[in-house]
Amino acid sequence: MVANQGNNRRNSRSLFVFQCARGQGCQVNIRLPSSRANLRLRLSPIDVALAAASPFAALYLRNVDMSSTGGMIIAGNYFIVSLVSSLFAFQAFRISTVIPHYISVVDVIGLAKAVVFAELVTATVLFVATRLDGIPRSVPVIHAVILAAGLGVSRGLAVVGQRRRRLADRPRSSAAEHVILIGLNDLSVLILRYLQGFAPEQRRVIALLDEDPRWIGRHVNGVPVFGPPAQLDALIEEFAGHGVGTDRVVVGGAANTLSETTLAEVRAVCARRAIGLVFAPNLLDLDSAEHAGCFTERDADRLPNGRSLPELSPLPCSFSKRFIDVVGR
């Protein structure tokens, strides 16, 4: 009886009722964060192979004798301790759960933390057990460099391979729309990456223009910054001389981000050459969502009969669960 009440309480906490676009109630079971943070053993075969091969590579580079009986025992002890420490660090920092194609700076930092943690554990255990007898003090450092380099190279190759496969699977288009991007800021760089990542065979950014002279001559994601926006007409003419037409000009911001003189000149060039001029805020029509029948955040907090959703209290977590979560981070 008590067990059934506990199960019903947990199920009621994980059940949410949202109001759909048509006004009908639809039930969606959502697992709470505490139930999603379960500890799963997930290790990449490449990471395991690197963890197994890197200790011998470090010992070999330091000319450690591994042919004699004593040398084999020393190398075996170092191999076992380092392998267990590395696998534990990989699992604790979850480096094998990262999708290589979407790796970020945070993931790279986590990778470095895992390597450092593994080497510290290996050196500490061996020093306490054997005082690192027969193992040069530089072996852990060399081991860390080899392991980190192997993990980084493996992920780099995975990213390159994934990009090539995605490019090969994309349909080829005979005519691509050429875009010139004006203004170098976070929004314009985001638009540039979006166009490069989504259907680059249909729209291609061929040039960047910015008024800051520090960026002229530099590149952003492979696209050069040719000069200030005042050179738009000359740049379009130069591209046309090489057989590359300009189909659209995108300003990486609102109209007031450019000076009145520059804005008037850009409008005149686009009007004279019949080139489309688009401002970045107009690329996202946020008002259309209000008329598309989609529910808003305020509607999501209410049930179909008008009642509000009850406040949900977090599930109690044991000390061991919190300890595993802290170590896993």
N, C-alpha and C positions, 0 to 999 in steps of 0.2 A: 504493500500500500504506500509506504513512504517512498520507495523507489519509483513507483509510477507517478507520484506527485512531483518528484524531482525531475523526471523526464518530461512531464507536461510543462513544468515551469521553464525548462531550457528550450523546449520547442516553441513556447509562446514568445520567448524573448527573441528567437531567431526568425520570427514570422512578421513580415511587414506587408501592409496593404497600401498600394499606391492608387491614385486616381488616374486612369488611362485617358488618352486624348478624347475618346468617345464618351467619357463619363461613366464607364463600366468599371467595377472593382475587379482588379486582378491580383492574385496572391503570388508573391515571389518569395521563395525561401532563400535567405541570405545568411551565410555563416558569419558569426561574429569574429572579430579579429583574433580573439584568444583561441578559438578553435581552428583558425587557419594557420596559426604559428606552430603547428606540430613539427617535430623534428624528424625529417626524412633523410635517409641516407642517399645522397645524390653526388656521385663523383664521376668526373669525366675520365674515360679510359686514357686519354692523352695526359691528363694531369697525374694519374696514377703511374703511368710509364715514366714521366719526368721525375716524379718523386722517387722512383726505384732506381733510375739510372744516374741521377745527379750525384748521389753520394760516392759512387765508384769513380765518376769523372773527377770529382774534387780530390779524392785520394790519389788518383793516377797523376794528376797535375802536380801534386806535391811529392811525387816519387815515394809514396808509402809502399813498403814491401808487402805485397799481397800473395806472394808465392809460397812463402814458408808457412809452417803451422801456426806460429805465433802471429804472423802478419794476417793470416786468414781469420784468426779469432778476433783480432782488433778490427779488421775491416768488416767482419760480420756483425760485431756489436754496434759499430757505427751505422751500418746499413739498417739494422733492425730499429734502432732508436730513432734515427732520422726519418725512416719511412713511416713509422707510427706517428711521430710528431707532425710530419707534413700532412698526412691524411687527416689527422685530427684538426689541424689548422685549416685545411681546405674545407672541411665540413663545418667547422665553427664559424668561419667567415663567409661560407656559402659562395665561394668563387666559381664553383662549377655550375651554379644555377643562372649565371648571367648569360644572356644571349649575345654571342660575340658581335653580331652585326650592329647591336645597339649599345655597345660598351661605352661607358662614360668615364669622366675623371674620378667620380666617386668609386666606380668599380676598380679602376686602376689603383687607387689608394687602398682599397680593401685587399687587393692582390698583394701589394707591398706589405701590408700589415700581416697577412697570412704567412708570407715568407719570413719576415723578421720574427714572428712568434714561434714558428717552427724551429728556426735556428737557435733561438734563445732556450727553448725547451730541450733541444738536442744537446747543446753545450752544457746546460745545467745538469741534466741527468748523467751524462758521461763524466762530467767533472766530479760529481758527488760519488759516482760508482767506481770510476777508474782513474780519477785525476787526469783524464785525457792522456793516459800513458800510451805512447807510440803514435799519437795523433798530433801533428803540428798544429799550433794555435791558429794558423791562418786557414786551416781547412774549413771551418764553419763559414768564414767570410767568402771563400771561393765557392763553397757549396751554395750559399745564398745568391751569389751573383749568377751562377749557372742556372739555378732553379728559377730565379726571376726572369732571366733572359729567355729560357725555354717557354715559360708560361706566356710571356709577352709575345714572342715570335709565333707561337701556336695560335694565339688569338688574332694576331695581325694577319696571318695567312688565312684564317677562317673568314675574316672580314673581306679580304680581297677576293677569295673564292666565292663568297656569297654575292658580292657586287657583280662579279662577272656572270654568275648564273642568272641574276636578275636582269642584267642587260641583255643576255642572250635570249631570255624568255619574252622580252618585250617586243611587240610588233614594230617593224620598221616603217617609218613614215617618210615619204618622198619630200614633203615640204614642211619645214618647221617654222614656227613663228619666232622671229628674232626680236628680242626685247632689250632696250637700254634702260638701265636703272639709275635714277638720279637721287642722290642723297645717301650717305653711308651712315647708318645707325642700326640699332638692334632690330627694328622692324624691317628695314630693307634687307638686312642679312638673313632674317627669317624667311622673307619672301624669296630670296635667292636660293636658299636651301630647299624650300618647298618646291620651287620650279625645277631644281636639279633632281630632287628625289621623286617627284610625281610627274610622270610622262615627259622626261627631258627630250624625247624625240619630237614632241609637239611644240614645246615652247623652250627657247634657249636664250639665256641672258648672255649677250655678246660684249657688253661694256658697262662700266660703272663711271659715274660722274659725281664729283663732290667738290665743294668749295674750299675744303681744308687742304692747303698745299702739302701737308705732311703725308697724305695718303696717295698723292699722285705718283704713279710708277709702281705702286704695290699691287698685290693680288689678294682677292677674297674668294676662297673656294675655287681657285683657278681662273677667276675673272679679273682682268686688270682694271685699275682705276686710271682712265686716260687723262682726265683734266677736270676743270670746273664745268658747271652746266652751261656756261656761256659758249662753250665750244661744241654744243650739240649739233648745230647745223654743219659745221666742218667735219665732225666725226661721222655723221650720216653720209655726207658726200664721199668721205674717204672709204667707208665700207662699201658704198655703191660702186666705187671704182674697182673694187676687188670682187664684185659680183655678189655681195652680201647685202640684201635689203633689210631695212628696218621697218617692222610692222607695228610696233607698239612702244610707247615710252611710259614708264611707271615711275612715279614720284614716291619715294619711301617716306611718306608723311602727308599731312594736310597741306592745303595750298599756302597757308601762312608760314610753312617751314622755309619757303624760298622768299627772297626779297622781291619787292614789286617789280623791279626792273628785270630780274632773272625770270620770274614767273611770266611776265608779259612776253619776253623773248621766246621762252619755251612754248608758250601757247601759239605764238606766231609761226614758229618753225613747224610745229605739228599740223597747224591748219594749212599752211602753204604746201606741205608735202603729203597731206591727207593721211597722217599717221595718228593712230588712236592715242589719246593721253588719258592716263588713269592715275588716280591718287590712291595711296595704300588704304586709307580708311574706307574707301568705296568698294574695296575688294570683298569685304564682309558686310552683307546686308543684314544687320542684326534685327531690324524692325520686322523682317519677314517672318521671324519665328513667332511673333505675337499674333499673327493672323493665320497661322498654319494649323491651328487646332491643338498645338502642343501645350501641355500643362506647365505651369510655372512652378517655382520653388515653393511659393505659398500654398498652391493647390496640392502639392505633394505631401504637405503636412496634415491633410485632412482626409477623412474617410468619405465614401460616396454619400453617406447620410448627413454630412456636415460636422460630424464629431472629429475632434483632434486626436492625433495619435498619442498614446501614453508615453510618458518618459521611460526610457529603458535604462536600467542600471547595469553596470558592467558585471560580467560573471566573475565570481571569486576565483582567484588564481593562487595556487599553492606556492610556497617559497621555492620549491625545486623548479617549478615552471618559470618563475621570474628569473631565477639564476641562469637557466638555459637560454632564455631570451637575451639576457645581458651579455652572456658569453658569445652567443651567436652573432651579436652586432659587432 
